[in-house]
């Protein structure tokens, strides 16, 4: 049994795999020993992997060492089933590595653009089976917070599909500016990518993936579990 821990900036996703089959997944807001232990208690694990966007609390590694024979912390130094052509692999986010692994497993014979729409939006390029690099842009909530924090009068808004464009009031002007700005940005990334790589696939994932996927002008595959599936693949590869 495999335990997958994907520690994000706002929540932690826990998944359980039996080989390649996902048996269960959970999302927790409070990262503490009790919450992790509660989800682990129903299963017996022999392997685990940790992917974290921030410093890993000591209690998590202690918990895994005591209870699970093999565990791996994903980093730029991990063994991977694909080439990484990134100049600074130690600074490459492990969630981006995991998404790349999941995408290549899903579409092994295709060039891929992987868009992860979370706290930040990442655009990662997989060409001829190798990770070529990618770009990072502010995500939806980050853009709304920036407008509120760095201006004197603009209120804090959240994403909504109900707004006028061009905005006829301040609320709609902010939401339209942020949402449309991101959609225009994503559309152009996709347009240029598929022009350069005909027959390629575009994948979108992340907390805002479903919201954005409905508004993108191009065909994209919304795969919400691509990161945890990639983590399971990397875990199995490193456990060999």
C-alpha positions as CSV (number, residue, x, y, z in Angstrom):
1,X,0.0,0.0,0.0
2,X,1.3,3.5,-0.9
3,X,0.8,6.7,1.0
4,X,1.0,9.9,-0.9
5,X,1.3,13.3,0.9
6,X,1.0,16.4,-1.3
7,X,1.6,19.4,1.0
8,X,0.4,22.6,-0.7
9,X,0.4,26.2,0.3
10,X,-3.2,26.1,1.4
11,X,-4.1,22.4,2.0
12,X,-2.7,18.9,2.1
13,X,-3.9,16.2,-0.1
14,X,-3.5,12.6,1.1
15,X,-4.0,9.6,-1.3
16,X,-3.8,5.9,-0.9
17,X,-2.7,3.6,-3.8
18,X,-2.6,-0.1,-4.2
19,X,-0.1,-0.4,-7.0
20,X,-1.4,1.9,-9.7
21,X,-5.0,1.9,-8.4
22,X,-6.1,4.8,-6.3
23,X,-8.2,3.6,-3.4
24,X,-8.9,6.8,-1.6
25,X,-8.0,10.5,-1.3
26,X,-8.6,13.2,1.3
27,X,-8.0,16.9,1.6
28,X,-7.1,18.4,5.0
29,X,-6.7,22.1,5.9
30,X,-5.0,21.6,9.3
31,X,-1.7,19.9,8.9
32,X,-1.0,18.2,12.3
33,X,-0.1,14.8,13.7
34,X,-3.8,14.0,14.6
35,X,-5.2,14.8,11.2
36,X,-2.5,12.8,9.3
37,X,-2.8,9.9,11.7
38,X,-6.5,9.8,11.5
39,X,-6.4,9.3,7.7
40,X,-3.5,6.7,7.9
41,X,-5.2,4.6,10.6
42,X,-7.5,2.7,8.3
43,X,-4.6,1.4,6.1
44,X,-1.3,-0.5,6.4
45,X,1.4,1.1,4.3
46,X,4.8,-0.2,3.1
47,X,5.8,2.9,1.0
48,X,5.2,6.6,1.2
49,X,6.2,9.8,-0.6
50,X,6.1,13.4,0.5
51,X,5.8,16.3,-1.9
52,X,5.8,19.7,-0.2
53,X,5.6,23.3,-1.4
54,X,7.0,24.5,1.9
55,X,9.2,23.2,4.8
56,X,8.1,19.8,5.9
57,X,7.2,19.6,9.6
58,X,9.4,17.3,11.6
59,X,6.5,15.3,13.0
60,X,5.6,14.1,9.5
61,X,8.9,12.5,8.7
62,X,9.0,11.1,12.3
63,X,5.5,9.6,11.7
64,X,6.5,7.9,8.5
65,X,9.8,6.6,9.8
66,X,8.1,4.9,12.7
67,X,5.2,3.5,10.7
68,X,6.3,2.9,7.1
69,X,9.3,0.8,6.0
70,X,10.2,3.0,2.9
71,X,9.5,6.7,2.5
72,X,10.9,9.2,0.0
73,X,10.9,13.0,0.0
74,X,10.6,14.2,-3.6
75,X,13.2,16.8,-4.6
76,X,15.3,17.8,-7.6
77,X,17.8,15.0,-6.6
78,X,15.2,12.2,-6.8
79,X,15.5,9.5,-9.4
80,X,13.0,10.2,-12.2
81,X,11.7,8.1,-15.1
82,X,12.3,11.0,-17.5
83,X,15.0,13.6,-18.2
84,X,14.9,17.0,-16.5
85,X,16.6,19.8,-18.5
86,X,16.3,22.5,-15.9
87,X,19.4,24.5,-15.0
88,X,18.6,24.6,-11.3
89,X,16.8,21.3,-10.5
90,X,17.2,21.9,-6.7
91,X,14.9,24.9,-7.0
92,X,12.3,23.1,-9.2
93,X,9.0,22.7,-7.3
94,X,8.3,19.0,-6.5
95,X,4.7,19.5,-7.4
96,X,5.8,20.4,-10.9
97,X,8.0,17.3,-11.1
98,X,5.1,15.2,-10.0
99,X,2.7,16.7,-12.5
100,X,5.2,16.1,-15.2
101,X,5.5,12.4,-14.2
102,X,1.7,12.0,-14.2
103,X,1.3,13.8,-17.5
104,X,4.0,11.7,-19.3
105,X,2.5,8.5,-17.9
106,X,-1.0,9.5,-19.2
107,X,0.3,10.7,-22.6
108,X,3.6,8.9,-23.1
109,X,3.9,9.6,-26.9
110,X,2.8,13.2,-27.0
111,X,4.4,16.6,-26.4
112,X,2.6,18.2,-23.4
113,X,1.9,21.6,-21.9
114,X,0.9,21.1,-18.2
115,X,-0.9,24.0,-16.5
116,X,-1.2,23.9,-12.7
117,X,-3.6,26.6,-11.5
118,X,-3.1,26.8,-7.8
119,X,-1.7,29.6,-5.6
120,X,0.6,30.3,-8.6
121,X,0.0,29.2,-12.2
122,X,2.7,27.1,-13.6
123,X,3.2,26.3,-17.3
124,X,5.5,23.3,-17.8
125,X,6.8,22.0,-21.1
126,X,7.4,18.3,-21.8
127,X,8.9,17.7,-25.3
128,X,9.9,14.3,-26.7
129,X,9.6,12.8,-23.2
130,X,11.8,15.3,-21.4
131,X,11.0,18.1,-19.0
132,X,12.2,21.3,-20.7
133,X,11.3,23.9,-18.1
134,X,8.4,26.2,-17.6
135,X,7.0,29.5,-16.4
136,X,5.4,30.8,-13.2
137,X,2.7,33.4,-13.0
138,X,0.5,34.7,-10.1
139,X,-2.7,32.7,-9.5
140,X,-6.3,33.9,-9.1
141,X,-6.3,34.6,-5.4
142,X,-2.8,36.1,-5.5
143,X,-3.9,38.6,-8.1
144,X,-7.0,39.6,-6.2
145,X,-5.0,40.0,-3.0
146,X,-2.3,42.1,-4.7
147,X,-4.9,44.5,-6.0
148,X,-6.3,44.9,-2.5
149,X,-3.0,45.1,-0.7
150,X,-1.1,47.4,-3.0
151,X,-3.8,50.0,-3.6
152,X,-5.6,52.3,-1.3
153,X,-9.2,51.7,-2.2
154,X,-9.7,48.6,-4.2
155,X,-11.7,45.9,-2.2
156,X,-10.7,42.2,-2.0
157,X,-12.7,40.2,-4.5
158,X,-12.8,36.4,-5.2
159,X,-13.3,34.5,-8.4
160,X,-16.8,34.4,-9.8
161,X,-18.3,33.5,-13.1
162,X,-20.9,36.2,-12.8
163,X,-19.5,39.6,-13.9
164,X,-19.9,42.1,-16.6
165,X,-17.0,42.8,-19.0
166,X,-16.1,45.5,-19.5
167,X,-16.9,46.0,-15.8
168,X,-19.7,48.4,-15.1
169,X,-18.8,48.7,-11.4
170,X,-15.6,48.2,-9.3
171,X,-16.5,44.7,-8.3
172,X,-17.0,43.6,-11.9
173,X,-14.0,45.6,-13.1
174,X,-11.7,43.7,-10.7
175,X,-13.1,40.3,-11.3
176,X,-13.2,40.8,-15.1
177,X,-9.6,42.1,-15.1
178,X,-8.3,39.2,-13.1
179,X,-10.3,36.3,-14.6
180,X,-10.1,37.5,-18.2
181,X,-6.4,38.4,-17.8
182,X,-5.6,34.9,-16.7
183,X,-7.8,33.4,-19.5
184,X,-6.2,35.5,-22.2
185,X,-2.8,34.5,-20.8
186,X,-3.6,30.8,-20.8
187,X,-5.2,31.0,-24.3
188,X,-2.0,32.5,-25.7
189,X,0.3,30.0,-24.1
190,X,-1.9,27.2,-25.6
191,X,-2.1,28.8,-29.0
192,X,1.7,29.2,-29.3
193,X,2.4,25.7,-27.9
194,X,0.1,23.8,-30.2
195,X,1.3,25.9,-33.2
196,X,4.9,24.8,-32.4
197,X,3.9,21.2,-31.4
198,X,1.0,19.9,-33.6
199,X,-0.7,16.9,-32.2
200,X,0.3,17.8,-28.6
201,X,-1.9,17.7,-25.5
202,X,-2.7,20.4,-22.9
203,X,-3.4,19.4,-19.3
204,X,-4.8,21.6,-16.6
205,X,-4.9,20.8,-12.9
206,X,-4.8,22.5,-9.6
207,X,-7.4,24.1,-7.3
208,X,-8.6,26.6,-9.9
209,X,-8.3,24.2,-12.8
210,X,-12.0,23.3,-13.1
211,X,-13.0,27.0,-12.9
212,X,-10.5,28.0,-15.7
213,X,-11.0,24.9,-17.9
214,X,-14.6,26.0,-18.5
215,X,-13.5,29.3,-19.9
216,X,-10.5,28.4,-22.0
217,X,-11.0,28.6,-25.8
218,X,-9.0,25.5,-26.6
219,X,-9.4,21.8,-25.9
220,X,-7.7,20.9,-22.6
221,X,-7.7,17.8,-20.4
222,X,-8.8,18.6,-16.8
223,X,-7.0,16.0,-14.7
224,X,-7.3,17.0,-11.0
225,X,-5.3,13.9,-9.8
226,X,-2.3,14.3,-12.1
227,X,0.0,15.4,-9.3
228,X,-0.8,12.5,-6.9
229,X,-0.7,10.0,-9.7
230,X,2.7,11.3,-10.7
231,X,3.9,11.0,-7.1
232,X,2.8,7.4,-7.0
233,X,4.7,6.7,-10.2
234,X,7.9,8.4,-8.7
235,X,7.5,6.5,-5.5
236,X,7.3,3.1,-7.3
237,X,10.3,4.1,-9.4
238,X,12.5,5.1,-6.4
239,X,11.4,2.0,-4.4
240,X,12.8,-0.4,-7.1
